[in-house]
Amino acid sequence: MSKNYDVIIIGSGSNGLAAAIHLQKQGLKTIIVEQSVIAGGATKTEEITLPGFKHDLGSAILPMAYASPFFRELPLEKHGLEWIFPKIPFAHPFEDGSAYACYKDLEKTAAQFNKDEKSYKKLLQPIVKNWSQLENSLLGPLKLPKHPLKLAQFGLKAFLPAKQLVNHYFKEEKTKILFYGAAAHATLPLNNLASGAFGLVLTSMAHNYGWPFPKGGAGNFITTLLSYYQSLGGELELSHNVKDLNELPKAKAYVFDITPKQLLRIKATNFPSLYKKRLENYKYGAGVFKIDWALSEPIPWRNKKCRQAGTVHLGFSQKEIESSEIAAHQNRDNTKPYVLVAQHSIFDTTRTPKDKHTAWAYCHVPNGNLTDHTEAIEAQIEKAAPGFKDCILSKSTMNTKALQQFNPNLIGGDINGGKQDITQLFTRPIASLSPYSTPNPKIFICSSSTPPGGGVHGMCGFHAAEAVLKSIFK
Ligand SMILES: Cc1cc2nc3c(=O)[nH]c(=O)nc-3n(C[C@H](O)[C@H](O)[C@H](O)COP(=O)(O)OP(=O)(O)OC[C@H]3O[C@@H](n4cnc5c(N)ncnc54)[C@H](O)[C@@H]3O)c2cc1C
C-alpha cells in the first residue's frame, strides 16, 4: 500500500466496490482494503460440495444489480459479465400440484388468476409503468422526490403490511401466496408496516427486467466490477482486517462497507458517545439457514412452471408463510419454513459437470439461531418435488454462525445489514440528514446498513460516495 490515497474503502462487497468505482471515476486515488482472501463480501462463487459444482455462497439471483441505476451504466459486459435470464423469473408451487408463475409479461401473469386478474393489474401496472420515475426515490435515502404524485401513489400501497395488501387486492389464496413469495424477501413478519413494499418492488423488477443472474456464478459480477475498477487505476489489498483507523495510511476520507456493530469496534474513530449509543441501538434482523446441493439431475418439480423458473418460493398456505416469518422474529424454530430456492444450472451449463445440477436455498431463522434446518428445508422441497432427496450427491450447509464466519457483516446470519422495518428502512443506520456520514467528517458508511438496504445493487455505495464528494471534494 502506498501512502497517498484520497479515499480508503474498507470492505469489498458490492457496495464497497460501487463506492470505490464512483470515486475513482471522479479522478480520485482510491484503494479497497478487504479482510478476506477473496473480494466480494456476500457475493462469491466457490466449489464447496464436489469438484466442478459452482455454488453461490451468498447472493445468487441479481435483479437489483441488473436494474441498478449505478451498475447498469458501467461497461461490465466489456469486462466479461454475461447475464442469464431464466424463462420464468419466479414461481410458486401449491399443495395440489398446480403452480403460479411470475412471468416477465405482466398480462400473461395476470391471465393465470381466476378471480384476481384485474386486481393484479390494478396493483402492479402503475408501478411497473412508472418504475423509471420511482427508482431514484426507492433506491436511496429519504429526500424530496422528483415525482411526488407517483411516489405518493406507490407509498399508499407500499406502506401497508403485505398481509393487508394481499387481503385488500386479492380474492384467491394462491394469488396471495405468489405475492407473499416476493414480499417475504423483506425478512419481516408480513403483518409489519411496509413489508408489502418488498413484494411490490421485487415483482415490478420481475415484470420490467426479469430476475437474471450472472453466467458462471454471482462471483463473476464481482470479478467484472473489480476488473473495471482496476482498469480505472483502483487498488485492492486483500487479507487486511482493519481494526484501527491508525493502521491505515492518512487519507481525506475512509468509507466503511461494514455494519454499525463492526464500526463500533474500530479504534480511533473518535465518535462522540451519543452517536455510539445510537449505533449500539441499531437493530439486526432475522438470520438465515443456507444449503447448497450438488444434484444428479434438476429438482424434479411436479409442476412444469417450477422447472422453468430461476427462483422458486415455497410455502403451502398463506398462514404457513405468515407463521414462518413470525417464528423467525420470535426466536422460535419452525418445521415448515418459507423457503427460497434458486436453480442456476438448468439455465447455465457452466455451473456443473455435464448433465449434473446445483440448487441453492435458504429459510429465515431467528438471529443467531444454531438449529440445523436441513430436514425442514428438504421436506418443503420434497413436497413440491417428490424424489428430490434421491437426486442429492452432496450438500453444504451454513447456519447463522457459519455465515458470520464466512463474512463478518452477516451479524447473527442477518443478510440485509440490519432489520428493514419501517423505522430503519430509509433512515439506517440512524435518522439523520445524511445516513452515509458520521460525526467524524472523514468517516463514511456505505454498507447495506445504509439506504436502500440489503441486496446487490450498489446504491448504498453510490450514495455514500456522493456524500464524500459533496462534503470533502466539493
Ligand atoms: C445467503 C445469502 C443470500 C443472499 N441472496 C441474495 C440474492 O439472491 N440477491 C441479492 O441481491 N442479495 C442477496 N443477498 C444479500 C446481499 O448479498 C447483500 O445485501 C450484499 O452483499 C451487501 O453488500 P455490502 O457491500 O453492503 O456488504 P458485504 O457483501 O457483506 O461486504 C462487506 C465486506 O466487508 C469486509 N469487511 C468486513 N469487516 C472488515 C474489516 N474490519 N476490514 C476489512 N474488510 C472488512 C467483508 O469481508 C466483506 O467483504 C444474500 C446474502 C446472503 C448472505
The ligand as an SDF file (V2000), in Angstrom:
LIG
                    3D

 53 58  0  0  0  0  0  0  0  0999 V2000
  -27.1410  -16.3870    1.8820 C   0  0  0  0  0  0  0  0  0  0  0  0
  -27.3700  -15.0390    1.2360 C   0  0  0  0  0  0  0  0  0  0  0  0
  -28.2300  -14.9320    0.1490 C   0  0  0  0  0  0  0  0  0  0  0  0
  -28.4460  -13.7040   -0.4730 C   0  0  0  0  0  0  0  0  0  0  0  0
  -29.1940  -13.6560   -1.6160 N   0  0  0  0  0  0  0  0  0  0  0  0
  -29.2600  -12.5120   -2.3160 C   0  0  0  0  0  0  0  0  0  0  0  0
  -29.7790  -12.5140   -3.6380 C   0  0  0  0  0  0  0  0  0  0  0  0
  -30.1090  -13.5620   -4.1990 O   0  0  0  0  0  0  0  0  0  0  0  0
  -29.8520  -11.3180   -4.2970 N   0  0  0  0  0  0  0  0  0  0  0  0
  -29.4090  -10.1480   -3.7340 C   0  0  0  0  0  0  0  0  0  0  0  0
  -29.4900   -9.0850   -4.3940 O   0  0  0  0  0  0  0  0  0  0  0  0
  -28.8630  -10.1290   -2.4900 N   0  0  0  0  0  0  0  0  0  0  0  0
  -28.7710  -11.2790   -1.7890 C   0  0  0  0  0  0  0  0  0  0  0  0
  -28.1330  -11.3020   -0.5620 N   0  0  0  0  0  0  0  0  0  0  0  0
  -27.7820  -10.0190    0.0840 C   0  0  0  0  0  0  0  0  0  0  0  0
  -26.5220   -9.4010   -0.4880 C   0  0  0  0  0  0  0  0  0  0  0  0
  -25.5090  -10.3640   -0.6170 O   0  0  0  0  0  0  0  0  0  0  0  0
  -26.0500   -8.2660    0.4310 C   0  0  0  0  0  0  0  0  0  0  0  0
  -27.0920   -7.3270    0.6020 O   0  0  0  0  0  0  0  0  0  0  0  0
  -24.8270   -7.5620   -0.1790 C   0  0  0  0  0  0  0  0  0  0  0  0
  -23.7520   -8.4590   -0.2420 O   0  0  0  0  0  0  0  0  0  0  0  0
  -24.4410   -6.3610    0.6670 C   0  0  0  0  0  0  0  0  0  0  0  0
  -23.2510   -5.8150    0.1420 O   0  0  0  0  0  0  0  0  0  0  0  0
  -22.2880   -4.9450    1.0510 P   0  0  0  0  0  0  0  0  0  0  0  0
  -21.2270   -4.4150    0.1580 O   0  0  0  0  0  0  0  0  0  0  0  0
  -23.1090   -3.9660    1.8280 O   0  0  0  0  0  0  0  0  0  0  0  0
  -21.6780   -5.9430    2.1430 O   0  0  0  0  0  0  0  0  0  0  0  0
  -20.9350   -7.3290    2.0310 P   0  0  0  0  0  0  0  0  0  0  0  0
  -21.2310   -8.0200    0.7610 O   0  0  0  0  0  0  0  0  0  0  0  0
  -21.2830   -8.0380    3.2930 O   0  0  0  0  0  0  0  0  0  0  0  0
  -19.3810   -6.9520    2.0450 O   0  0  0  0  0  0  0  0  0  0  0  0
  -18.7300   -6.4210    3.1670 C   0  0  0  0  0  0  0  0  0  0  0  0
  -17.2440   -6.6680    3.0190 C   0  0  0  0  0  0  0  0  0  0  0  0
  -16.5410   -6.0130    4.0820 O   0  0  0  0  0  0  0  0  0  0  0  0
  -15.4730   -6.8650    4.5100 C   0  0  0  0  0  0  0  0  0  0  0  0
  -15.0790   -6.4810    5.8600 N   0  0  0  0  0  0  0  0  0  0  0  0
  -15.8300   -6.5620    6.9840 C   0  0  0  0  0  0  0  0  0  0  0  0
  -15.1270   -6.1060    8.0380 N   0  0  0  0  0  0  0  0  0  0  0  0
  -13.9100   -5.7250    7.5750 C   0  0  0  0  0  0  0  0  0  0  0  0
  -12.7530   -5.1830    8.1960 C   0  0  0  0  0  0  0  0  0  0  0  0
  -12.7160   -4.8830    9.5050 N   0  0  0  0  0  0  0  0  0  0  0  0
  -11.6540   -4.9340    7.4300 N   0  0  0  0  0  0  0  0  0  0  0  0
  -11.6760   -5.1850    6.0910 C   0  0  0  0  0  0  0  0  0  0  0  0
  -12.7600   -5.7100    5.4660 N   0  0  0  0  0  0  0  0  0  0  0  0
  -13.8610   -5.9650    6.1900 C   0  0  0  0  0  0  0  0  0  0  0  0
  -16.1040   -8.2430    4.4280 C   0  0  0  0  0  0  0  0  0  0  0  0
  -15.1210   -9.2690    4.4190 O   0  0  0  0  0  0  0  0  0  0  0  0
  -16.8760   -8.1500    3.1140 C   0  0  0  0  0  0  0  0  0  0  0  0
  -16.0810   -8.4970    2.0220 O   0  0  0  0  0  0  0  0  0  0  0  0
  -27.8460  -12.5290    0.0510 C   0  0  0  0  0  0  0  0  0  0  0  0
  -26.9620  -12.6300    1.1320 C   0  0  0  0  0  0  0  0  0  0  0  0
  -26.7010  -13.8790    1.7030 C   0  0  0  0  0  0  0  0  0  0  0  0
  -25.7120  -13.9910    2.8190 C   0  0  0  0  0  0  0  0  0  0  0  0
  1  2  1  0
  2  3  1  0
  2 52  2  0
  3  4  2  0
  4  5  1  0
  4 50  1  0
  5  6  2  0
  6  7  1  0
  6 13  1  0
  7  8  2  0
  7  9  1  0
  9 10  1  0
 10 11  2  0
 10 12  1  0
 12 13  2  0
 13 14  1  0
 14 15  1  0
 14 50  1  0
 15 16  1  0
 16 17  1  0
 16 18  1  0
 18 19  1  0
 18 20  1  0
 20 21  1  0
 20 22  1  0
 22 23  1  0
 23 24  1  0
 24 25  2  0
 24 26  1  0
 24 27  1  0
 27 28  1  0
 28 29  2  0
 28 30  1  0
 28 31  1  0
 31 32  1  0
 32 33  1  0
 33 34  1  0
 33 48  1  0
 34 35  1  0
 35 36  1  0
 35 46  1  0
 36 37  1  0
 36 45  1  0
 37 38  2  0
 38 39  1  0
 39 40  1  0
 39 45  2  0
 40 41  1  0
 40 42  2  0
 42 43  1  0
 43 44  2  0
 44 45  1  0
 46 47  1  0
 46 48  1  0
 48 49  1  0
 50 51  2  0
 51 52  1  0
 52 53  1  0
M  END
$$$$
